[in-house]
Amino acid sequence: MSDPAPHLLIVDDDERIRDLLRKFLARNGFLVSAARDSAHARRILSGLEFDLIVLDVMMPGEDGIALTQSLRETLTTPILLLTAKGETPDRIKGLEAGADDYLPKPFEPKELLLRINAILRRMPEPEPEHAAPKVLTMGPVRFDIDRAELMRGEDLIRLTATEVQLMRIFAEHLREPVSRAKLVEDLGRDKGQAQERAVDVQITRLRRKIETDPRQPRYLQTVRGEGYMLAPD
Protein backbone atom coordinates (compact mmCIF):
# COMPACT_ATOMS: atom_id res chain seq x y z
CA MET A 1 0.00 0.00 0.00
CA SER A 2 1.37 3.43 -0.93
CA ASP A 3 1.76 6.18 1.64
CA PRO A 4 -1.17 8.58 1.91
CA ALA A 5 -0.81 11.87 0.07
CA PRO A 6 0.40 14.79 2.20
CA HIS A 7 -2.49 16.92 3.47
CA LEU A 8 -2.03 20.67 3.07
CA LEU A 9 -4.02 23.55 4.54
CA ILE A 10 -4.21 26.73 2.43
CA VAL A 11 -5.14 29.89 4.38
CA ASP A 12 -5.83 32.95 2.23
CA ASP A 13 -8.60 35.54 2.24
CA ASP A 14 -8.54 35.77 -1.59
CA GLU A 15 -11.02 33.20 -2.89
CA ARG A 16 -9.47 33.21 -6.37
CA ILE A 17 -6.01 32.36 -5.00
CA ARG A 18 -7.44 29.67 -2.69
CA ASP A 19 -9.18 27.96 -5.59
CA LEU A 20 -6.17 28.22 -7.90
CA LEU A 21 -3.82 26.76 -5.30
CA ARG A 22 -6.28 24.04 -4.30
CA LYS A 23 -6.65 22.85 -7.91
CA PHE A 24 -2.94 23.15 -8.73
CA LEU A 25 -1.75 21.29 -5.63
CA ALA A 26 -4.43 18.61 -5.99
CA ARG A 27 -3.22 17.98 -9.56
CA ASN A 28 0.25 17.46 -8.11
CA GLY A 29 -0.78 14.74 -5.70
CA PHE A 30 -1.72 16.56 -2.50
CA LEU A 31 -4.83 16.47 -0.39
CA VAL A 32 -5.85 20.10 0.08
CA SER A 33 -8.14 21.89 2.52
CA ALA A 34 -8.66 25.64 2.53
CA ALA A 35 -9.55 28.36 5.04
CA ARG A 36 -10.62 31.93 4.30
CA ASP A 37 -9.06 33.55 7.40
CA SER A 38 -7.30 32.80 10.68
CA ALA A 39 -10.51 32.07 12.60
CA HIS A 40 -11.60 29.59 9.94
CA ALA A 41 -8.15 27.98 9.99
CA ARG A 42 -8.31 27.54 13.76
CA ARG A 43 -11.64 25.72 13.46
CA ILE A 44 -10.23 23.37 10.84
CA LEU A 45 -7.02 22.76 12.80
CA SER A 46 -9.02 21.88 15.92
CA GLY A 47 -10.28 18.74 14.19
CA LEU A 48 -7.64 17.80 11.60
CA GLU A 49 -3.89 17.32 11.40
CA PHE A 50 -1.92 18.54 8.40
CA ASP A 51 1.50 17.88 6.93
CA LEU A 52 2.04 21.55 6.03
CA ILE A 53 0.24 24.91 6.23
CA VAL A 54 0.49 27.49 3.43
CA LEU A 55 -0.45 30.76 5.08
CA ASP A 56 -0.98 34.24 3.63
CA VAL A 57 0.48 37.03 5.76
CA MET A 58 -1.79 39.91 4.74
CA MET A 59 -5.27 38.95 5.97
CA PRO A 60 -7.95 41.02 7.70
CA GLY A 61 -8.21 40.50 11.44
CA GLU A 62 -5.49 38.23 12.78
CA ASP A 63 -2.72 38.26 10.19
CA GLY A 64 -0.55 35.35 9.15
CA ILE A 65 2.42 36.24 11.33
CA ALA A 66 0.27 36.50 14.46
CA LEU A 67 -1.42 33.19 13.62
CA THR A 68 1.96 31.54 13.07
CA GLN A 69 3.22 32.73 16.42
CA SER A 70 0.08 31.46 18.14
CA LEU A 71 0.12 28.06 16.40
CA ARG A 72 3.75 27.52 17.35
CA GLU A 73 2.68 27.31 21.00
CA THR A 74 1.04 23.95 20.31
CA LEU A 75 1.91 22.80 16.77
CA THR A 76 5.12 21.74 15.04
CA THR A 77 3.44 21.49 11.62
CA PRO A 78 5.63 23.19 8.97
CA ILE A 79 4.37 26.63 7.91
CA LEU A 80 5.14 28.33 4.59
CA LEU A 81 4.23 32.03 4.53
CA LEU A 82 3.00 33.83 1.42
CA THR A 83 3.77 37.52 1.66
CA ALA A 84 3.21 40.49 -0.61
CA LYS A 85 5.94 42.29 1.31
CA GLY A 86 9.28 41.47 -0.22
CA GLU A 87 11.40 43.48 2.19
CA THR A 88 13.82 41.45 4.28
CA PRO A 89 12.55 42.76 7.69
CA ASP A 90 9.05 41.46 6.94
CA ARG A 91 10.40 38.06 5.99
CA ILE A 92 12.50 37.99 9.15
CA LYS A 93 9.39 38.68 11.25
CA GLY A 94 7.76 35.59 9.77
CA LEU A 95 10.76 33.38 10.53
CA GLU A 96 10.99 34.76 14.06
CA ALA A 97 7.31 33.90 14.54
CA GLY A 98 8.11 30.27 13.71
CA ALA A 99 7.60 29.90 9.95
CA ASP A 100 9.79 27.38 8.14
CA ASP A 101 10.00 29.32 4.89
CA TYR A 102 8.44 32.21 2.98
CA LEU A 103 7.55 32.98 -0.63
CA PRO A 104 6.96 36.55 -1.82
CA LYS A 105 3.96 37.33 -4.04
CA PRO A 106 3.58 37.20 -6.96
CA PHE A 107 5.05 33.72 -7.42
CA GLU A 108 4.98 30.91 -9.91
CA PRO A 109 2.90 27.93 -8.73
CA LYS A 110 5.79 25.64 -9.66
CA GLU A 111 8.06 27.50 -7.24
CA LEU A 112 5.49 27.04 -4.47
CA LEU A 113 5.43 23.33 -5.29
CA LEU A 114 9.22 23.14 -5.06
CA ARG A 115 9.23 24.96 -1.70
CA ILE A 116 6.53 22.65 -0.30
CA ASN A 117 8.36 19.51 -1.41
CA ALA A 118 11.64 20.83 0.02
CA ILE A 119 10.05 21.42 3.42
CA LEU A 120 8.37 18.01 3.45
CA ARG A 121 11.68 16.32 2.61
CA ARG A 122 13.19 17.93 5.71
CA MET A 123 10.58 16.39 7.98
CA PRO A 124 12.08 13.63 10.16
CA GLU A 125 11.35 10.09 9.09
CA PRO A 126 9.89 7.78 11.76
CA GLU A 127 12.56 5.57 13.26
CA PRO A 128 12.18 1.84 14.01
CA GLU A 129 11.17 1.26 17.61
CA HIS A 130 14.22 -0.90 18.24
CA ALA A 131 16.67 1.77 17.06
CA ALA A 132 19.12 2.76 19.76
CA PRO A 133 18.60 6.40 20.74
CA LYS A 134 21.37 8.89 20.16
CA VAL A 135 21.08 11.73 22.61
CA LEU A 136 22.92 15.05 22.82
CA THR A 137 22.99 16.59 26.30
CA MET A 138 23.17 20.36 26.71
CA GLY A 139 22.81 21.07 30.42
CA PRO A 140 19.19 20.36 31.37
CA VAL A 141 18.21 19.93 27.70
CA ARG A 142 18.48 16.68 25.71
CA PHE A 143 18.06 16.17 21.96
CA ASP A 144 17.21 12.68 20.76
CA ILE A 145 18.56 12.59 17.20
CA ASP A 146 16.57 9.55 16.10
CA ARG A 147 13.26 10.71 17.54
CA ALA A 148 13.90 14.39 16.69
CA GLU A 149 12.76 15.32 20.21
CA LEU A 150 14.10 18.10 22.41
CA MET A 151 13.39 17.58 26.11
CA ARG A 152 13.91 19.72 29.18
CA GLY A 153 13.47 17.29 32.04
CA GLU A 154 10.17 15.55 31.28
CA ASP A 155 8.88 18.45 29.17
CA LEU A 156 8.89 18.25 25.38
CA ILE A 157 10.15 21.43 23.69
CA ARG A 158 8.46 21.83 20.33
CA LEU A 159 10.77 22.18 17.32
CA THR A 160 9.83 23.22 13.81
CA ALA A 161 10.91 21.05 10.87
CA THR A 162 13.69 23.53 10.09
CA GLU A 163 14.94 23.46 13.69
CA VAL A 164 15.02 19.65 13.63
CA GLN A 165 17.01 19.73 10.41
CA LEU A 166 19.46 22.24 11.89
CA MET A 167 19.99 20.06 14.96
CA ARG A 168 20.66 17.05 12.78
CA ILE A 169 23.11 18.98 10.61
CA PHE A 170 25.00 20.13 13.71
CA ALA A 171 24.88 16.57 15.11
CA GLU A 172 26.75 15.39 12.01
CA HIS A 173 29.44 18.03 12.67
CA LEU A 174 29.72 18.08 16.45
CA ARG A 175 32.27 20.59 17.76
CA GLU A 176 33.08 21.61 14.18
CA PRO A 177 32.09 24.99 12.71
CA VAL A 178 29.45 24.84 9.98
CA SER A 179 29.36 27.84 7.66
CA ARG A 180 26.18 29.79 7.05
CA ALA A 181 26.51 29.00 3.32
CA LYS A 182 26.59 25.25 4.04
CA LEU A 183 23.58 25.52 6.36
CA VAL A 184 21.66 27.30 3.59
CA GLU A 185 22.66 24.57 1.12
CA ASP A 186 21.80 21.67 3.47
CA LEU A 187 18.42 23.23 4.23
CA GLY A 188 17.65 23.22 0.52
CA ARG A 189 17.40 27.01 0.24
CA ASP A 190 18.52 29.35 -2.52
CA LYS A 191 21.95 30.84 -2.04
CA GLY A 192 22.45 34.47 -1.09
CA GLN A 193 22.81 36.90 1.79
CA ALA A 194 19.05 37.02 2.42
CA GLN A 195 18.96 33.27 3.04
CA GLU A 196 22.05 33.43 5.25
CA ARG A 197 20.31 36.13 7.28
CA ALA A 198 17.28 33.84 7.50
CA VAL A 199 19.55 31.11 8.92
CA ASP A 200 20.76 33.59 11.55
CA VAL A 201 17.14 34.10 12.63
CA GLN A 202 16.57 30.33 12.87
CA ILE A 203 19.73 30.00 14.99
CA THR A 204 18.49 32.74 17.32
CA ARG A 205 15.16 30.95 17.76
CA LEU A 206 16.90 27.61 18.34
CA ARG A 207 19.16 29.12 20.99
CA ARG A 208 16.11 30.27 22.94
CA LYS A 209 15.10 26.63 23.22
CA ILE A 210 18.43 25.05 24.18
CA GLU A 211 20.42 27.74 25.98
CA THR A 212 20.02 28.91 29.57
CA ASP A 213 21.12 32.38 28.44
CA PRO A 214 20.60 32.74 24.66
CA ARG A 215 22.54 36.03 24.66
CA GLN A 216 25.63 34.17 25.88
CA PRO A 217 25.29 30.77 24.17
CA ARG A 218 27.29 27.95 25.67
CA TYR A 219 26.25 25.10 23.36
CA LEU A 220 25.26 26.60 20.00
CA GLN A 221 28.25 28.84 19.55
CA THR A 222 29.20 31.44 16.96
CA VAL A 223 32.68 30.86 15.57
CA ARG A 224 33.85 34.18 14.21
CA GLY A 225 34.51 34.06 10.48
CA GLU A 226 33.54 30.38 10.23
CA GLY A 227 29.88 29.95 11.15
CA TYR A 228 28.10 28.10 13.95
CA MET A 229 29.13 25.10 16.05
CA LEU A 230 27.23 22.78 18.39
CA ALA A 231 29.27 21.73 21.43
CA PRO A 232 27.15 19.53 23.75
CA ASP A 233 28.30 18.28 27.17
N, C-alpha and C positions, 0 to 999 in steps of 0.2 A: 504494500500500500504506500502511495506517495505521501509526502508530508503535506499538511494542509497549507493552502495559500496564505501568505501573510495578510493580516487584517489591518487596514489603515483607517485612521479617522481624519477627515478633512474638515477644518474649521475656518470658514470664511463667510463674511456677511454679504459677499457678492454672489448672487444666485447663479449668474452666468459662469463665473469661474468655478464654483462648486460642481456644476454639472459637467463642465469641460474636463476637470480633473478626475471626476468620478468615472466618466466614460473612458478617458485615456488610460487611467491606471487599471481599470477593470480589463481593458483589452490587453494589458501587459501582465496579466496573471494575478492581480491582487483582489482581495475582498475589500470593498470600500464602503464606509459609512460616512455620513456628512452631518455637520452641525452648522447652524446659521450664526451663532454667537457663542460667547463664553458660557452663558447660563445653559444653553441647549447642550453644549459639549459636556458640562458637568453632569447633566441628567443622563446622557448616554454613557459616560464613564462610570457612573454609579452602578451600572448593570452589566457592562461589557469590559473585557480586556482587549487591548490592542497591541500590535507589534511596533507601531510607530504612529506619531501624531504629526500631521502637517498643519501648521497653525499660522494664520495671518496675524500680523502685528497690529495693523491699523483697523480696529473694529470699534463700533460705538459701545459705550458702557465700559466694561472691563476689557482692556486691550490684551493683546497676545502676550506681551512681556509680563504683565501682572498675573495672567492665568498660568503662564509657565512657572513663575516663582511659587505660586500657590500649589500647583500640581506636584512640584518637586518635594513638597513636604511629605507626600505619601506615595508618589509614583516614581519608578525608575524608567518608565517607558521612554524610548528615544523621542525627541521633539525636534522637528525641522521647522524653523521660522521662515515665513514669507514676508518680506518687508519692502515697502516702496521707498524707504529711506536707505540710500546707498552709502551714507556717510559712515566712516569707521566707528565713531562713538556710539551710534545707534546699534550697530552690529554687536559691539562689545557689551552693551546693556543686555542684549538677548542672551549672550553666552554667560554673563554673570548671573542671570536669572536661572540658568540651568539648561538652556538649549544645547543640543548636540551639534547643530550646524544651522546655517542661514542661507537664504537664496534671495537676492534682490529682485524686485519686479522692475520691468517685465523680464520674463525668462522663457526659455524654450522648454516645452514639456519634456523633451528628451534629457535635458540637463537635470530637471527635477527627478526623473527616473534614475539617472546615474547617482545622484546624491542619496536617494532613498536606498538604493541597492548597496551603496558604500557603507551607509550607517548600519544596515541590517547585517552586512558581513562582519562588522565589528562586534556584534552581539556575542557574548560568550556561549559556546556550545555546552550542552549538558554533559557532565562527566559521568563515567560509570561509577556506580555506588561503591565498588571495591577499590577504586583508585586511591592511592595513598595521598593524603592532603599535603600540600606544600604551603607552609605558613611563614609569612614575614612578620616579625614582631617589631613594633615601633613604640616603645614605652607601653602605655595601656591599650594601644591599638594593635590589632592583628589583621593581616590580609591573607585570606586563603586563596591562593592562586587558582587552584582547580575549580573551586566553587564560585570564584569571583565575588567573595563576601568580605566586607570590612566590618570588624566587630570592635566595640569598645566595651570590655567586660562581656556581659550577656546581651548587650544592645547592638542591633544591626544598624550600621550607618549606610544609608542609601547612596549608591553610586550611579551616575549616569553611564550609558554605554561607552561614551568617550573617556570617562574617568577610569572605567575598568580597563579599557585598552591601554591607557597611559600607564596604569599600574603594571600591566603585563609586559609592556615594553621595558619599563625600568627594571622589572624582575629579571629580564633576560640580560640586563647590563648592570647588575648590582655593583655599586661602588665605582662605576665608570661613568664619566660624563657623556650625556647624549645631547647632541646639538639640536637646536630648535629646528633647523632644516630637516634633520632626520626624523624628528617627531612629526613634523608636517607630512613628510613622505609616508611614514609608517601609518599615519592616521588616514591616509588616502585622500589628502587635501591637495588643492592646487598650490603650487609654489608661490612665494612672494612674501613681502614684508607684512601685508595685512593678515595672512594666515599665521605667520610667526607671532604676530601680536595676539591673535586669537588663542594660540597655544599658551602664551603667557597668562591670559585670563583663565584658561582651564587649570593651569598649574596653581594659580592663586586660589581658586575654588577648592582644588584638591588639598592644598595645604590646610585650609580651614577644617578639613575633616580628619587629618592625620596628625597635625602638629598641636602641641600644647600652646605654643605661642607662634601663630602663623607669621608674625612680623620678624621673628628670629628663628627661622626653620632649622631644626636639628637633623631631620631625616631626609626631607626633599630639598636638597641644597642647590643653590645657584653656584656654578663654577665659572668664575669670571672669564669671558672670552671663549668658553667651551660649551656652555649649555647648562643642563640640569642633571643632577645625580641623586639616586636613591641610596641611602646608607642606613639600612635597618640595624637593630641591635644584634 
